[in-house]
C-alpha cells in the first residue's frame, strides 16, 4: 500500500497556518504545521513523505535560509514558497534555489490546492523511484521475490548467489514466463555491482537499425540517452530476447564483450527465450557468442517442475488480487489443488498470474471454477493435465501445507484459531508445521 503524502505547513502566523491546514485538509490532504523553520527541520528528513509549504518572511531562520537547508538535505523535495505581493525578485531567487513553485499573497486557495496536487504527485513519483532503486539494490528483497521451497528453486537461489559474486558475463535461459528478468535483477542486486547502473534492453522490441543504434550508437546530439553499452558502464546491461539479435549484431556484441577484457567493465547478462520453442539457447546464438556467454549460465525452471510452489504462488497471487479488487480470495478445494499441481503450465508463472486474477474475479461474481480456467484452448472441455505424474502422497502433502499456510495467514498466526478451524490438536499442528517448514512468526 502506498504511503499517504503529507503536507508540512511552516508559518510563524498561527491564523495563517491554521487556515492553510484546514483548507488542504478539506481537500483530503494529511497536514502538519510548524511555527518556525527550526521546528520543521527537526521533522523534515531527506525522505520526508510529502511536500512543504512555507512563508518566506519569518523571524529567526527565514524562508530562504529554510529552503536552502531543505535543498541541502533533499534537492528533490517539492517546496512551495509564499511570497509578499509584488515581490518578484524574491520569487525568482526562490525558484533559482530550488523551490517547486510560489504563491503570491493574497493567494487563491484553489490555486494552492492545484499546486499541492502537482507537488504531491511529483513527490510520489520520486519516492516510488527511490523505493524501487532500493529494492533493486537490496539483494535480500530481490531474493524474497523468488518464492518457493522446491529443490529447483533452492538450487536457483544458490546459483544466483554464486554467480552474483563472480564478475563474468551470464547467460540466463528458460521457457517463456518463468521469471528470467527477475533472476537478472536478483543477480545484479546480490553482486558487487549492486547500486550501480542496471540497464534493461529488449532486443525484440526494435528493428535491426534501431537496435544497433540503441545498443552501440552512434547517438545524435538530440538523442536523450547514451548507447546502452555506454549507459550501463560500470554496472549491468541486461539484453532480453538476445536471440532476436541478427548474426551481424551478435558479432558486434561479441566484439564489444571481448574489447572489455577481464574483469569486464560492464557485465552483460543475456536472456534467451528459446527453450519453449523446442530450441536451446545454443541453437539460437552464434557458437562463438554462446560459448563466450555460457561459461556462467542459469536455467530458470519451468513452473511444472516446482511442485507445491504452484500452490504457494497461487495463494499469494490470489490474496494480492483479492485485496486489489476488494473481495475474498477463492478457497481451493483438494480437487482444485490437484488440478493446479497437474496442469502443464506452458505459460509458466505469467500464466499462473492470469489464472489467479481470473479466479478472484470469478469469486467476486460467485460463479466459475478453477478447473474451467485450466481448460485447454484446443481440447473441448478437457482439463489440461501434465504427463509428469506424481505419487498421491505428494499431492496430499502439498494440499495439506497450503491449507495450513492459508489458515495461518487468515488468522494472523493465532494457533488456537487455526486448531479450532482445522480441528487439529496442538501437537499435531506443531508437527505438521515443522514438517512443512511453517513458522508462526511469519504470520504475526
C-alpha positions in Angstrom: 0.0 0.0 0.0 1.5 3.4 -1.0 2.3 5.7 1.9 0.0 8.7 2.1 1.6 12.0 1.2 1.9 14.7 3.9 2.0 18.5 3.6 4.1 20.4 6.1 3.0 24.0 6.6 5.6 26.4 8.0 4.5 29.9 9.0 5.1 32.0 12.1 1.5 33.3 12.0 -0.9 30.9 13.8 -4.0 32.0 11.9 -2.3 31.6 8.5 -1.0 28.1 9.5 -4.5 27.0 10.6 -6.3 28.4 7.6 -3.9 26.7 5.1 -4.1 23.5 7.1 -7.9 23.5 7.3 -8.3 24.2 3.5 -5.9 21.4 2.5 -7.4 19.0 5.0 -10.8 19.7 3.4 -9.1 18.8 0.0 -8.1 15.4 1.5 -4.5 16.1 2.5 -2.8 15.0 5.7 -1.2 18.2 7.1 1.1 19.1 9.9 2.0 22.6 11.0 5.2 24.2 12.3 5.6 27.7 13.8 9.2 28.0 12.8 11.7 26.7 10.3 13.8 25.4 13.1 10.9 23.3 14.4 10.2 22.0 10.9 13.8 20.9 10.2 13.7 18.6 13.2 10.9 16.6 11.4 11.7 17.0 7.7 14.4 14.5 6.8 15.8 13.5 3.4 13.0 11.0 2.7 10.1 13.1 4.1 6.9 11.5 2.5 5.3 14.7 1.3 5.8 18.4 0.4 6.4 21.7 2.2 4.5 25.0 2.0 6.5 27.8 3.7 6.2 31.5 4.2 9.4 33.4 3.2 9.3 36.2 5.8 9.7 34.6 9.3 11.6 35.6 12.4 14.8 33.6 13.2 15.6 31.4 10.1 13.7 33.0 7.2 12.1 31.1 4.3 15.1 31.5 2.0 17.5 30.1 4.6 15.0 27.3 5.3 14.7 26.5 1.6 18.4 26.2 1.2 18.6 23.9 4.2 15.8 21.7 2.8 17.5 21.6 -0.7 20.8 20.6 1.0 19.0 17.7 2.7 16.9 16.6 -0.2 17.1 18.5 -3.5 14.0 16.6 -4.8 11.7 17.8 -2.0 8.9 20.0 -3.5 8.7 23.3 -1.6 6.1 25.9 -2.3 7.1 29.3 -1.1 4.6 32.0 -0.1 5.9 35.5 -1.1 4.7 39.0 -0.4 2.6 40.8 -3.0 4.7 42.0 -6.0 7.9 40.5 -4.6 9.1 39.2 -7.9 12.9 39.2 -7.1 12.3 37.1 -4.0 10.1 34.6 -6.0 12.8 34.4 -8.8 15.5 33.8 -6.2 13.4 31.0 -4.5 12.9 29.2 -7.8 16.6 29.5 -8.6 17.5 27.9 -5.2 15.1 25.0 -5.9 11.5 25.9 -4.9 8.9 23.9 -6.7 6.7 27.0 -7.2 5.5 30.0 -5.3 2.2 31.6 -4.1 1.9 35.4 -4.0 -0.2 36.9 -1.2 -3.1 37.2 -1.2 -3.5 33.9 -2.9 -6.5 31.9 -4.2 -7.0 28.8 -2.1 -7.9 26.8 -5.2 -4.6 27.8 -6.7 -2.9 26.5 -3.6 -4.8 23.2 -3.9 -3.8 22.9 -7.5 -0.1 23.4 -6.7 -0.3 21.0 -3.8 -1.7 18.3 -6.1 1.1 18.8 -8.7 3.7 18.8 -6.0 2.4 15.7 -4.2 2.2 13.8 -7.5 5.8 14.8 -8.2 6.9 13.7 -4.7 5.0 10.4 -5.0 6.9 9.6 -8.3 10.3 10.5 -6.6 9.5 8.3 -3.6 8.4 5.4 -5.7 11.5 5.6 -7.8 13.7 5.7 -4.7 11.9 2.7 -3.2 12.4 0.8 -6.5 16.1 1.7 -6.6 16.5 0.5 -3.0 14.6 -2.7 -3.8 16.8 -3.4 -6.9 19.9 -2.8 -4.9 18.7 -4.9 -2.0 19.7 -8.5 -2.7 17.6 -9.8 0.2 14.4 -8.2 -1.1 15.0 -9.4 -4.7 15.7 -13.0 -3.5 12.4 -12.9 -1.5 10.6 -12.4 -4.8 11.8 -15.8 -5.9 9.1 -17.6 -4.0 9.2 -21.3 -3.4 10.9 -24.1 -1.4 11.1 -26.7 -4.1 14.5 -28.2 -4.8 14.8 -26.5 -8.2 14.1 -23.1 -6.6 16.6 -23.7 -3.8 19.1 -24.5 -6.4 18.2 -21.5 -8.5 18.8 -19.2 -5.5 22.1 -20.8 -4.8 23.1 -20.3 -8.4 22.2 -16.6 -8.2 24.2 -16.1 -5.1 27.2 -18.0 -6.5 27.2 -16.2 -9.9 26.3 -12.9 -8.3 29.7 -13.0 -6.6 31.5 -13.8 -9.9 32.2 -10.9 -12.3 31.8 -12.6 -15.7 29.0 -12.3 -18.2 26.0 -14.5 -17.7 23.5 -16.4 -19.9 20.0 -16.9 -18.5 17.7 -19.2 -20.4 14.4 -20.9 -19.8 10.8 -21.1 -21.0 8.6 -18.0 -21.5 7.1 -16.6 -18.3 9.4 -18.3 -15.9 10.8 -15.1 -14.4 14.2 -14.7 -16.2 14.2 -10.9 -16.0 13.5 -11.2 -12.2 16.5 -13.5 -12.0 18.6 -10.9 -13.8 17.5 -8.2 -11.3 18.4 -10.5 -8.4 21.8 -11.4 -10.0 22.6 -7.7 -10.1 21.3 -7.0 -6.6 23.4 -9.7 -4.8 26.6 -8.9 -6.6 29.4 -6.3 -6.3 27.6 -4.0 -8.8 24.5 -3.6 -6.7 23.6 0.1 -6.5 25.3 0.8 -9.9 23.7 1.2 -13.2 21.2 -1.5 -14.3 20.1 -1.1 -17.9 17.4 -3.4 -19.4 17.0 -3.6 -23.2 14.5 -5.7 -25.1 16.2 -6.9 -28.3 12.8 -8.0 -29.8 11.2 -4.5 -29.4 13.2 -2.7 -32.0 14.1 -3.3 -35.7 17.7 -4.0 -36.5 18.7 -0.4 -37.3 17.1 0.9 -34.2 18.6 -1.9 -32.1 22.1 -1.3 -33.5 21.8 2.4 -32.6 20.3 1.9 -29.2 22.9 -0.8 -28.3 26.1 0.6 -29.9 25.3 4.1 -31.1 26.2 6.5 -32.6 23.7 8.8 -31.0 22.7 12.1 -32.4 23.0 15.4 -30.4 19.2 15.5 -30.0 19.1 11.9 -28.6 18.3 12.0 -24.9 20.4 8.9 -24.0 23.7 7.2 -24.4 24.1 3.9 -26.3 23.1 1.1 -23.9 26.6 -0.3 -23.7 27.8 3.1 -22.6 24.9 3.9 -20.4 25.5 0.7 -18.3 29.2 1.4 -17.9 30.4 0.1 -14.6 27.1 -1.7 -13.9 25.0 -4.4 -15.6 23.5 -4.5 -19.1 20.6 -7.0 -19.5 19.7 -8.0 -23.0 16.2 -9.6 -23.1 15.4 -11.9 -26.1 19.0 -11.9 -27.1 18.2 -14.5 -29.7 16.4 -11.7 -31.7 19.8 -10.2 -32.5 20.9 -10.8 -36.1 24.2 -12.6 -36.9 25.8 -9.2 -37.5 24.7 -7.7 -34.2 25.7 -10.8 -32.3 29.1 -10.5 -33.9 29.3 -6.8 -32.7 28.2 -7.8 -29.3 30.9 -10.5 -29.1 33.5 -7.9 -30.2 32.3 -5.4 -27.6 32.5 -8.1 -24.9 36.0 -9.1 -25.9 37.1 -5.5 -26.0 36.3 -5.1 -22.3 38.9 -7.5 -21.2 39.0 -9.1 -17.7 37.5 -8.1 -15.4 34.7 -6.7 -17.5 33.9 -3.0 -17.0 30.2 -3.7 -17.8 28.6 -7.0 -17.0 26.4 -8.4 -19.8 23.5 -10.6 -18.9 21.9 -12.2 -21.9 18.4 -13.6 -21.6 17.5 -16.3 -24.1 13.8 -17.2 -24.5 14.0 -20.2 -26.9 13.6 -23.3 -24.9 9.9 -23.2 -25.1 10.0 -23.4 -28.9 11.9 -26.7 -28.8 15.3 -25.0 -29.4 18.0 -24.4 -26.9 20.0 -21.2 -26.4 22.9 -22.9 -28.1 20.7 -23.3 -31.2 19.6 -19.6 -31.0 23.1 -18.0 -30.8 26.2 -17.9 -32.8 28.5 -20.6 -31.4 31.3 -18.1 -30.5 28.8 -15.9 -28.6 27.1 -18.8 -26.9 30.3 -20.3 -25.6 31.5 -16.8 -24.5 28.3 -16.2 -22.5 27.5 -19.7 -21.3 30.6 -20.0 -19.1 28.3 -18.7 -16.4 24.8 -20.0 -17.1 21.4 -20.1 -15.2 18.5 -22.1 -16.5 15.2 -21.0 -14.8 13.0 -24.0 -14.1 9.5 -24.2 -15.6 6.6 -24.0 -13.2 5.5 -27.6 -13.8 8.8 -28.8 -12.1 8.2 -26.7 -9.0 5.7 -28.9 -7.2 3.9 -27.4 -4.3 5.4 -24.0 -5.1 2.5 -23.8 -7.5 0.0 -23.7 -4.6 2.1 -21.2 -2.6 2.3 -18.9 -5.6 -1.4 -19.2 -6.4 -2.3 -18.4 -2.8 -0.1 -15.3 -2.7 -1.3 -14.1 -6.0 -4.9 -14.6 -5.3 -4.6 -12.8 -2.0 -3.0 -9.8 -3.8 -5.7 -9.7 -6.4 -8.4 -10.1 -3.8 -7.0 -7.1 -1.9 -6.9 -5.2 -5.2 -10.5 -6.0 -6.2 -11.9 -5.7 -2.6 -13.2 -9.2 -2.3 -12.4 -12.6 -0.8 -9.7 -14.8 -2.2 -11.0 -18.1 -3.6 -10.8 -21.1 -1.4 -9.1 -24.0 -3.1 -10.5 -27.5 -2.7 -8.4 -30.6 -2.7 -9.5 -31.4 -6.2 -8.6 -28.0 -7.4 -5.3 -28.1 -5.7 -4.5 -31.4 -7.5 -5.6 -29.8 -10.8 -3.3 -26.8 -10.2 -0.4 -29.2 -9.5 -1.1 -31.4 -12.5 -1.5 -28.6 -15.1 1.4 -28.3 -17.5 1.6 -24.5 -17.3 3.0 -23.7 -20.8 2.9 -20.0 -19.9 4.6 -20.7 -16.5 4.4 -18.1 -13.8 2.9 -15.5 -16.2 0.0 -17.9 -16.9 -0.4 -18.6 -13.2 -0.8 -14.9 -12.5 -3.5 -14.7 -15.1 -5.3 -17.7 -13.7 -5.1 -16.3 -10.2 -6.6 -13.0 -11.2 -9.4 -14.6 -13.2 -10.1 -16.9 -10.2 -10.5 -13.9 -8.0 -12.8 -12.2 -10.5 -14.9 -15.4 -10.6 -15.1 -15.5 -6.8 -16.3 -11.9 -6.8 -19.2 -12.6 -9.1 -19.9 -16.0 -7.4 -19.5 -18.3 -10.5 -17.0 -20.4 -12.2 -14.3 -22.9 -11.1 -10.5 -23.1 -11.2 -10.9 -26.2 -13.4 -12.7 -24.1 -16.0 -9.7 -21.8 -16.1 -7.3 -24.6 -16.8 -9.2 -25.9 -19.8 -7.0 -26.3 -22.9 -7.8 -23.9 -25.8 -7.6 -26.8 -28.2 -9.3 -29.6 -26.2 -13.0 -29.1 -25.8 -13.9 -29.2 -22.1 -11.0 -31.4 -21.2 -8.9 -30.3 -18.2 -5.3 -29.8 -19.3 -3.1 -32.3 -17.3 0.6 -32.8 -17.3 2.2 -36.1 -18.2 4.7 -35.7 -15.3 2.9 -37.9 -12.8 3.5 -37.6 -9.0 2.7 -40.0 -6.2 -0.6 -39.4 -4.4 1.3 -38.7 -1.2 2.9 -35.6 -2.8 -0.5 -34.2 -3.8 -1.9 -34.7 -0.3 1.1 -33.2 1.4 1.1 -30.2 -0.9 -2.6 -29.5 -0.3 -2.2 -30.0 3.5 0.7 -27.5 3.5 -1.4 -25.0 1.5 -4.4 -25.4 3.8 -2.3 -24.8 7.0 -0.5 -21.9 5.4 -3.7 -20.2 4.2 -5.4 -20.7 7.6 -2.4 -19.3 9.5 -2.4 -16.3 7.2 -6.1 -15.7 7.7 -5.8 -15.9 11.5 -2.6 -13.9 11.6 -0.7 -16.7 13.4 -3.3 -17.4 16.0 -2.6 -21.1 16.8 -5.8 -21.6 18.8 -7.9 -20.2 15.9 -6.1 -22.5 13.4 -6.6 -25.5 15.7 -10.3 -24.8 16.0 -10.9 -24.3 12.3 -8.9 -27.3 11.2 -9.9 -29.5 14.1 -6.3 -30.3 15.0 -4.8 -30.9 18.4 -1.9 -28.6 19.2 0.7 -31.3 19.0 -0.4 -32.5 15.5 -0.5 -28.9 14.2 3.0 -28.2 15.6 4.3 -31.4 14.0 2.8 -30.6 10.6 4.1 -27.0 10.7 7.6 -28.3 11.5 7.3 -30.9 8.7 6.3 -28.2 6.1 8.7 -25.5 7.3 6.0 -23.2 8.5 6.8 -20.8 11.4 4.3 -18.9 13.4 6.5 -15.8 13.4 6.0 -15.5 9.7 2.3 -14.8 10.1 2.3 -12.3 13.0 
